[in-house]
Amino acid sequence: MTISEVASALDQTLDEARTPLLAISEESAGRRARSESWSKKEILGHLIDSASNNHQRFVRLQLDKLLVMPAYQQNDWVRAQNYGGCRWHDLVEFWIAYNRHLGHILRHMDPNAAEHVWKAPGKEYTLEVLVEEYLSHLRHHLAQVVGASAAA
């Protein structure tokens, strides 16, 4: 999938997910299936963190051929930001708006930067691969929240 195709697929995913996400009640969004699992609020918060971290990568990798940035500690980020204490509607709208902006970045991305590399502890990814994996990761977790039909 090209970066432009990923941007279009991201837009479509957001369009399809908005209504089902907003149909989830505040109570249901905050409930954990098991004590050690994330609630729907926390999963969506994790996707906001993913957008935030990848925003940095998507922009910085257009400016530099090599980017060394740490991976992020997802459980610590979710806990530190107390996503479970946020209003569900606010999380949904913020997640959608942030991803709309990422789609804008992708549609205007410098194609010459596609092979630029992000290095994290123990791994390396090209910008092109990061973009593709971002969409896959988003859809995976979205399916956990609303089901496979909205994430396809």
N, CA, C and O of each residue as an XYZ file, in Angstrom:
608
protein
N       0.861     -1.172      0.000
C       0.000      0.000      0.000
C       0.907      1.236      0.000
O       1.857      1.308      0.781
N       0.624      2.185     -0.854
C       1.405      3.426     -0.863
C       1.003      4.307      0.322
O      -0.029      4.085      0.955
N       1.819      5.287      0.602
C       1.506      6.196      1.708
C       0.200      6.937      1.434
O      -0.594      7.155      2.349
N      -0.023      7.318      0.201
C      -1.275      7.979     -0.177
C      -2.477      7.050      0.044
O      -3.532      7.483      0.508
N      -2.302      5.787     -0.289
C      -3.380      4.813     -0.066
C      -3.635      4.610      1.430
O      -4.778      4.428      1.851
N      -2.576      4.643      2.220
C      -2.746      4.532      3.676
C      -3.552      5.726      4.192
O      -4.435      5.561      5.034
N      -3.252      6.926      3.690
C      -3.993      8.121      4.107
C      -5.474      7.970      3.791
O      -6.321      8.292      4.624
N      -5.791      7.487      2.603
C      -7.198      7.283      2.217
C      -7.856      6.219      3.080
O      -8.997      6.380      3.512
N      -7.134      5.131      3.331
C      -7.674      4.062      4.169
C      -7.881      4.541      5.605
O      -8.841      4.145      6.266
N      -6.981      5.392      6.080
C      -7.143      5.967      7.417
C      -8.409      6.810      7.481
O      -9.192      6.680      8.422
N      -8.616      7.670      6.492
C      -9.835      8.488      6.452
C     -11.085      7.621      6.451
O     -12.044      7.906      7.169
N     -11.076      6.572      5.652
C     -12.236      5.686      5.570
C     -12.469      4.987      6.911
O     -13.608      4.858      7.359
N     -11.400      4.546      7.537
C     -11.517      3.881      8.835
C     -12.121      4.826      9.870
O     -12.984      4.425     10.651
N     -11.670      6.074      9.876
C     -12.209      7.059     10.819
C     -13.689      7.320     10.557
O     -14.489      7.389     11.490
N     -14.048      7.464      9.276
C     -15.451      7.694      8.917
C     -16.339      6.550      9.405
O     -17.428      6.774      9.932
N     -15.856      5.325      9.220
C     -16.652      4.149      9.589
C     -16.687      3.919     11.103
O     -17.631      3.316     11.613
N     -15.681      4.386     11.813
C     -15.587      4.103     13.244
C     -16.323      5.118     14.114
O     -16.715      4.796     15.235
N     -16.513      6.323     13.620
C     -17.052      7.392     14.475
C     -18.400      7.030     15.103
O     -18.551      7.102     16.322
N     -19.365      6.649     14.295
C     -20.698      6.342     14.817
C     -20.682      5.184     15.805
O     -21.251      5.305     16.890
N     -20.035      4.044     15.460
C     -20.002      2.956     16.449
C     -19.269      3.334     17.735
O     -19.666      2.905     18.819
N     -18.216      4.123     17.628
C     -17.503      4.549     18.838
C     -18.395      5.413     19.721
O     -18.462      5.212     20.934
N     -19.078      6.371     19.108
C     -19.932      7.271     19.892
C     -21.168      6.576     20.446
O     -21.811      7.089     21.362
N     -21.502      5.414     19.898
C     -22.648      4.645     20.405
C     -22.304      3.883     21.686
O     -23.201      3.402     22.377
N     -21.028      3.771     22.004
C     -20.606      3.074     23.222
C     -20.891      3.981     24.420
O     -20.550      5.164     24.414
N     -21.506      3.422     25.420
C     -21.851      4.219     26.605
C     -20.610      4.543     27.431
O     -19.593      3.855     27.349
N     -20.716      5.585     28.212
C     -19.632      5.977     29.120
C     -19.288      4.820     30.057
O     -18.115      4.530     30.298
N     -20.311      4.171     30.575
C     -20.099      3.058     31.504
C     -19.373      1.899     30.811
O     -18.397      1.367     31.340
N     -19.852      1.517     29.640
C     -19.222      0.421     28.903
C     -17.787      0.754     28.518
O     -16.914     -0.112     28.573
N     -17.535      1.999     28.130
C     -16.191      2.413     27.720
C     -15.203      2.342     28.873
O     -14.011      2.131     28.651
N     -15.674      2.514     30.088
C     -14.787      2.515     31.242
C     -14.615      1.167     31.917
O     -13.788      1.023     32.818
N     -15.389      0.179     31.491
C     -15.366     -1.133     32.139
C     -14.226     -2.000     31.582
O     -13.997     -2.046     30.373
N     -13.536     -2.671     32.471
C     -12.485     -3.622     32.080
C     -13.062     -5.028     32.089
O     -13.782     -5.408     33.013
N     -12.741     -5.799     31.056
C     -13.197     -7.187     31.001
C     -12.525     -8.009     32.099
O     -13.156     -8.870     32.712
N     -11.246     -7.739     32.343
C     -10.475     -8.372     33.403
C      -9.660     -7.276     34.079
O      -9.386     -6.242     33.471
N      -9.282     -7.492     35.303
C      -8.569     -6.445     36.044
C      -7.245     -6.068     35.398
O      -6.806     -4.926     35.530
N      -6.597     -6.998     34.704
C      -5.303     -6.705     34.096
C      -5.413     -6.197     32.655
O      -4.400     -5.859     32.043
N      -6.619     -6.140     32.113
C      -6.787     -5.665     30.737
C      -7.157     -4.181     30.725
O      -7.546     -3.617     31.747
N      -7.028     -3.567     29.559
C      -7.412     -2.171     29.399
C      -8.907     -2.065     29.117
O      -9.496     -2.948     28.493
N      -9.504     -0.988     29.577
C     -10.885     -0.663     29.213
C     -10.881     -0.093     27.789
O      -9.818      0.163     27.222
N     -12.056      0.100     27.224
C     -12.153      0.722     25.895
C     -11.564      2.130     25.925
O     -10.918      2.551     24.964
N     -11.778      2.854     27.007
C     -11.172      4.189     27.142
C      -9.650      4.098     27.084
O      -8.992      4.901     26.423
N      -9.107      3.117     27.779
C      -7.656      2.971     27.820
C      -7.094      2.499     26.478
O      -6.000      2.907     26.087
N      -7.831      1.648     25.774
C      -7.390      1.229     24.435
C      -7.385      2.436     23.501
O      -6.427      2.633     22.754
N      -8.436      3.238     23.534
C      -8.468      4.423     22.678
C      -7.386      5.410     23.106
O      -6.782      6.068     22.259
N      -7.136      5.520     24.399
C      -6.034      6.346     24.879
C      -4.704      5.854     24.341
O      -3.851      6.652     23.951
N      -4.526      4.546     24.318
C      -3.314      3.960     23.729
C      -3.202      4.350     22.257
O      -2.102      4.628     21.779
N      -4.306      4.374     21.539
C      -4.277      4.790     20.130
C      -3.963      6.278     19.993
O      -3.353      6.687     19.006
N      -4.366      7.084     20.957
C      -3.977      8.501     20.959
C      -2.469      8.608     21.173
O      -1.799      9.403     20.515
N      -1.944      7.812     22.089
C      -0.494      7.794     22.308
C       0.245      7.343     21.054
O       1.296      7.889     20.716
N      -0.301      6.357     20.372
C       0.301      5.887     19.126
C       0.315      7.002     18.088
O       1.304      7.188     17.380
N      -0.784      7.742     18.002
C      -0.844      8.878     17.074
C       0.205      9.915     17.444
O       0.883     10.459     16.572
N       0.337     10.186     18.728
C       1.296     11.179     19.200
C       2.731     10.775     18.880
O       3.511     11.576     18.365
N       3.070      9.541     19.185
C       4.424      9.056     18.922
C       4.712      9.001     17.429
O       5.800      9.377     16.993
N       3.756      8.540     16.651
C       3.979      8.438     15.209
C       3.943      9.799     14.529
O       4.594      9.980     13.500
N       3.215     10.747     15.063
C       3.232     12.115     14.553
C       4.677     12.612     14.532
O       5.146     13.135     13.521
N       5.367     12.448     15.638
C       6.772     12.841     15.727
C       7.611     12.126     14.670
O       8.420     12.752     13.983
N       7.420     10.841     14.546
C       8.203     10.062     13.582
C       7.907     10.491     12.147
O       8.825     10.656     11.343
N       6.623     10.673     11.826
C       6.240     11.017     10.457
C       6.816     12.363     10.032
O       7.228     12.526      8.883
N       6.848     13.309     10.930
C       7.378     14.634     10.599
C       8.908     14.615     10.618
O       9.548     15.047      9.659
N       9.483     14.124     11.689
C      10.938     14.151     11.837
C      11.651     13.347     10.751
O      12.732     13.731     10.305
N      11.053     12.235     10.323
C      11.692     11.419      9.293
C      11.631     12.060      7.912
O      12.339     11.624      7.005
N      10.820     13.063      7.736
C      10.862     13.816      6.484
C      12.027     14.804      6.488
O      12.478     15.248      5.432
N      12.504     15.139      7.670
C      13.556     16.140      7.824
C      14.943     15.520      7.981
O      15.949     16.150      7.657
N      14.991     14.282      8.479
C      16.260     13.607      8.726
C      16.228     12.198      8.152
O      15.200     11.524      8.209
N      17.350     11.754      7.600
C      17.424     10.409      7.026
C      17.467      9.322      8.092
O      17.074      8.180      7.850
N      17.948      9.692      9.273
C      18.031      8.749     10.378
C      17.506      9.428     11.635
O      17.900     10.545     11.972
N      16.626      8.741     12.307
C      16.027      9.272     13.537
C      16.196      8.235     14.632
O      15.794      7.082     14.477
N      16.786      8.647     15.722
C      16.932      7.767     16.872
C      16.028      8.320     17.964
O      16.275      9.387     18.525
N      14.988      7.570     18.243
C      14.035      7.939     19.294
C      13.692      6.676     20.060
O      13.656      5.592     19.477
N      13.445      6.792     21.332
C      13.113      5.589     22.102
C      11.725      5.069     21.743
O      10.874      5.798     21.233
N      11.531      3.805     22.023
C      10.185      3.255     21.987
C       9.453      3.869     23.183
O      10.078      4.531     24.012
N       8.154      3.661     23.280
C       7.471      4.213     24.448
C       6.886      3.097     25.294
O       6.565      2.017     24.797
N       6.755      3.376     26.564
C       6.266      2.397     27.529
C       4.748      2.521     27.601
O       4.210      3.302     28.386
N       4.074      1.742     26.772
C       2.640      1.932     26.569
C       1.818      1.821     27.849
O       0.919      2.633     28.063
N       2.094      0.860     28.690
C       1.306      0.727     29.922
C       1.507      1.925     30.843
O       0.561      2.413     31.461
N       2.741      2.388     30.927
C       3.031      3.549     31.768
C       2.358      4.805     31.223
O       1.840      5.617     31.991
N       2.365      4.967     29.898
C       1.723      6.142     29.286
C       0.220      6.137     29.565
O      -0.348      7.162     29.940
N      -0.418      4.988     29.382
C      -1.865      4.896     29.609
C      -2.182      5.209     31.064
O      -3.116      5.957     31.350
N      -1.412      4.642     31.982
C      -1.640      4.878     33.408
C      -1.398      6.347     33.768
O      -2.211      6.959     34.462
N      -0.281      6.913     33.297
C       0.087      8.283     33.674
C      -0.932      9.310     33.184
O      -1.100     10.362     33.800
N      -1.608      9.009     32.085
C      -2.567      9.967     31.535
C      -3.999      9.732     32.008
O      -4.900     10.501     31.676
N      -4.204      8.676     32.778
C      -5.509      8.389     33.374
C      -6.641      8.441     32.344
O      -7.651      9.114     32.552
N      -6.461      7.732     31.247
C      -7.502      7.710     30.220
C      -8.835      7.197     30.765
O      -9.898      7.598     30.293
N      -8.774      6.317     31.753
C     -10.008      5.816     32.351
C     -10.838      6.906     33.005
O     -12.047      6.743     33.172
N     -10.215      8.009     33.378
C     -10.919      9.120     34.006
C     -11.409     10.175     33.027
O     -12.010     11.166     33.440
N     -11.160      9.977     31.732
C     -11.596     10.940     30.706
C     -13.018     10.644     30.254
O     -13.501      9.519     30.380
N     -13.680     11.667     29.727
C     -15.003     11.463     29.124
C     -14.829     10.738     27.799
O     -13.969     11.107     27.000
N     -15.634      9.710     27.557
C     -15.548      8.896     26.349
C     -15.705      9.743     25.092
O     -14.907      9.621     24.162
N     -16.699     10.582     25.053
C     -16.949     11.423     23.877
C     -15.721     12.270     23.548
O     -15.353     12.402     22.380
N     -15.096     12.837     24.557
C     -13.899     13.658     24.349
C     -12.753     12.840     23.764
O     -12.056     13.298     22.858
N     -12.559     11.621     24.285
C     -11.504     10.756     23.760
C     -11.750     10.422     22.293
O     -10.831     10.472     21.474
N     -12.990     10.084     21.968
C     -13.325      9.721     20.586
C     -13.058     10.892     19.649
O     -12.409     10.726     18.616
N     -13.551     12.062     19.999
C     -13.383     13.220     19.115
C     -11.916     13.629     18.975
O     -11.478     14.022     17.893
N     -11.164     13.536     20.061
C      -9.738     13.871     19.994
C      -8.990     12.868     19.118
O      -8.168     13.253     18.287
N      -9.278     11.577     19.310
C      -8.641     10.533     18.505
C      -8.926     10.742     17.020
O      -8.020     10.638     16.193
N     -10.166     11.033     16.683
C     -10.523     11.261     15.280
C      -9.806     12.497     14.744
O      -9.226     12.452     13.659
N      -9.838     13.590     15.486
C      -9.189     14.822     15.015
C      -7.682     14.630     14.839
O      -7.110     15.098     13.855
N      -7.044     13.952     15.775
C      -5.601     13.737     15.675
C      -5.278     12.906     14.438
O      -4.321     13.195     13.719
N      -6.076     11.881     14.197
C      -5.826     11.031     13.039
C      -6.163     11.719     11.723
O      -5.545     11.420     10.701
N      -7.115     12.620     11.727
C      -7.373     13.426     10.518
C      -6.121     14.234     10.175
O      -5.741     14.352      9.009
N      -5.487     14.789     11.212
C      -4.260     15.550     10.981
C      -3.147     14.634     10.451
O      -2.408     15.016      9.544
N      -3.033     13.444     11.009
C      -2.018     12.515     10.502
C      -2.285     12.160      9.043
O      -1.345     12.041      8.257
N      -3.539     11.992      8.673
C      -3.877     11.743      7.269
C      -3.430     12.894      6.392
O      -2.923     12.680      5.291
N      -3.614     14.110      6.871
C      -3.159     15.302      6.141
C      -1.641     15.260      5.948
O      -1.144     15.547      4.859
N      -0.914     14.904      6.996
C       0.544     14.794      6.903
C       0.919     13.745      5.861
O       1.794     13.977      5.027
N       0.264     12.606      5.909
C       0.584     11.526      4.977
C       0.330     11.934      3.527
O       1.117     11.608      2.639
N      -0.765     12.642      3.294
C      -1.092     13.057      1.916
C      -0.091     14.071      1.368
O       0.033     14.222      0.152
N       0.613     14.758      2.240
C       1.570     15.778      1.812
C       3.012     15.397      2.118
O       3.907     16.241      2.071
N       3.231     14.138      2.427
C       4.551     13.659      2.808
C       5.501     13.683      1.611
O       5.108     13.407      0.478
N       6.732     14.011      1.885
C       7.788     14.001      0.871
C       8.063     12.553      0.465
O       8.532     11.767      1.290
N       7.782     12.182     -0.789
C       7.997     10.791     -1.206
C       9.465     10.368     -1.142
O       9.766      9.177     -1.061
N      10.365     11.327     -1.178
C      11.792     10.999     -1.094
C      12.200     10.559      0.312
O      13.309     10.062      0.506
N      11.330     10.733      1.273
C      11.643     10.364      2.651
C      11.201      8.945      3.002
O      11.460      8.483      4.113
N      10.555      8.261      2.102
C       9.970      6.941      2.390
C      10.981      5.940      2.941
O      10.619      5.071      3.734
N      12.224      6.051      2.537
C      13.248      5.096      2.976
C      14.060      5.610      4.166
O      15.000      4.938      4.591
N      13.731      6.770      4.712
C      14.406      7.262      5.905
C      14.104      6.310      7.062
O      13.053      5.670      7.076
N      15.010      6.210      8.026
C      14.948      5.145      9.028
C      14.808      5.686     10.447
O      15.515      6.607     10.857
N      13.873      5.084     11.184
C      13.736      5.311     12.619
C      14.378      4.122     13.325
O      14.045      2.967     13.058
N      15.301      4.425     14.229
C      15.950      3.393     15.032
C      15.455      3.505     16.465
O      15.504      4.564     17.090
N      14.985      2.386     16.952
C      14.581      2.275     18.358
C      15.379      1.110     18.939
O      15.999      0.360     18.185
N      15.377      0.947     20.230
C      16.131     -0.166     20.816
C      15.748     -1.511     20.184
O      14.616     -1.977     20.314
N      16.705     -2.108     19.510
C      16.508     -3.437     18.938
C      15.726     -3.515     17.644
O      15.409     -4.614     17.190
N      15.399     -2.365     17.025
C      14.628     -2.432     15.778
C      14.865     -1.199     14.920
O      15.265     -0.141     15.405
N      14.607     -1.372     13.640
C      14.693     -0.281     12.668
C      13.516     -0.387     11.719
O      13.135     -1.483     11.306
N      12.935      0.769     11.373
C      11.818      0.811     10.431
C      12.020      1.961      9.462
O      12.472      3.037      9.850
N      11.683      1.731      8.199
C      11.643      2.857      7.272
C      10.356      3.633      7.523
O       9.411      3.110      8.114
N      10.327      4.860      7.079
C       9.123      5.682      7.215
C       7.945      5.004      6.531
O       6.838      4.990      7.070
N       8.171      4.451      5.365
C       7.099      3.777      4.629
C       6.509      2.625      5.443
O       5.289      2.470      5.506
N       7.359      1.828      6.056
C       6.884      0.707      6.877
C       6.165      1.218      8.124
O       5.145      0.654      8.519
N       6.681      2.273      8.747
C       6.016      2.859      9.913
C       4.587      3.281      9.585
O       3.661      3.041     10.360
N       4.425      3.910      8.431
C       3.102      4.378      8.021
C       2.152      3.194      7.848
O       1.021      3.228      8.333
N       2.609      2.151      7.161
C       1.766      0.969      6.947
C       1.416      0.290      8.270
O       0.273     -0.110      8.492
N       2.416      0.165      9.143
C       2.174     -0.499     10.423
C       1.285      0.339     11.339
O       0.560     -0.203     12.173
N       1.344      1.660     11.181
C       0.476      2.526     11.985
C      -0.991      2.189     11.711
O      -1.778      2.012     12.641
N      -1.347      2.103     10.443
C      -2.735      1.800     10.091
C      -3.132      0.411     10.580
O      -4.231      0.232     11.106
N      -2.263     -0.557     10.416
C      -2.549     -1.914     10.866
C      -2.756     -1.958     12.384
O      -3.685     -2.605     12.870
N      -1.903     -1.283     13.113
C      -1.995     -1.220     14.575
C      -3.294     -0.544     15.002
O      -3.979     -1.025     15.905
N      -3.630      0.561     14.361
C      -4.856      1.286     14.663
C      -6.068      0.377     14.450
O      -6.947      0.298     15.308
N      -6.111     -0.299     13.322
C      -7.255     -1.170     13.020
C      -7.347     -2.339     13.997
O      -8.444     -2.736     14.391
N      -6.211     -2.884     14.382
C      -6.205     -3.993     15.341
C      -6.886     -3.576     16.649
O      -7.773     -4.270     17.146
N      -6.462     -2.445     17.192
C      -7.037     -2.007     18.471
C      -8.457     -1.474     18.323
O      -9.272     -1.622     19.234
N      -8.754     -0.869     17.208
C     -10.124     -0.412     16.963
C     -11.085     -1.591     16.970
O     -12.195     -1.489     17.492
N     -10.661     -2.714     16.388
C     -11.489     -3.921     16.391
C     -11.749     -4.403     17.802
O     -12.811     -4.962     18.077
N     -10.798     -4.197     18.703
C     -11.008     -4.592     20.102
C     -12.099     -3.736     20.755
O     -12.798     -4.189     21.661
N     -12.231     -2.507     20.286
C     -13.189     -1.582     20.894
C     -14.575     -1.727     20.273
O     -15.563     -1.838     20.999
N     -14.666     -1.727     18.949
C     -15.975     -1.715     18.293
C     -16.292     -2.958     17.489
O     -17.418     -3.104     17.012
N     -15.351     -3.845     17.325
C     -15.577     -5.034     16.544
C     -14.991     -4.926     15.160
O     -14.691     -3.828     14.691
N     -14.830     -6.031     14.516
C     -14.136     -6.100     13.224
C     -14.836     -5.325     12.122
O     -14.160     -4.866     11.201
N     -16.142     -5.154     12.161
C     -16.851     -4.505     11.059
C     -16.428     -3.054     10.879
O     -16.330     -2.595      9.741
N     -16.176     -2.320     11.946
C     -15.795     -0.910     11.817
C     -14.320     -0.748     11.529
O     -13.895      0.324     11.096
N     -13.524     -1.783     11.757
C     -12.079     -1.660     11.594
C     -11.595     -2.146     10.236
O     -10.419     -1.978      9.914
N     -12.458     -2.736      9.440
C     -12.018     -3.287      8.154
C     -11.727     -2.224      7.126
O     -11.349     -2.543      5.999
